[in-house]
């Protein structure tokens, strides 16, 4: 079972200044593959708009979702530290606009633009903190709490505009892979959350901030 890894928002819409750097802006349709596991890792990518899923496939054919990223997230940054191949598959869950920066250009820009480098460092530190929290969550919390936390993170709990936010379309199978449990358990808890008023189905999945009570419950 895989730990839940849901990225937090590391930057704001106006934080990334691409002036002076050569980038490629690419549009992906929903379900399109952005890069595949095992492909050469030669660039860093940034989600301008949309939702991107990162997943890994084991040698036995088992797939696990390791992250769901939305607007203003970097990914594919492993190439900066010598990662020769992609460790995961990135696919668009919805129509997405992605900025692609080749590794040499990204390295040059990080050295030339301290403000840009600071924001990228903030992203990396935030990602590292999230991974540590995910591991603790997996080790010590029940599947019900892990599911509640995953939904709150996807809804960007704590941001002013996030209250009652509608999530990108996620299947219960995908949620199960993210939480590290079975689809039947996800279905049971989702029904429970709905009956308690923590979530709503109305043309999409809406997460209410009251779901936090599940995470805080002893």
Beta strands, then each sheet from edge to edge (+ up, - down):
strand 1: 24-28
strand 2: 33-35
strand 3: 43-49
strand 4: 52-57
strand 5: 63-69
strand 6: 73-75
strand 7: 89-92
strand 8: 96-102
strand 9: 165-166
strand 10: 199-201
strand 11: 205-207
sheet 1: 1+ 8- 3+ 6-
sheet 2: 2+ 7- 4+ 5-
sheet 3: 9+ 11- 10+
end
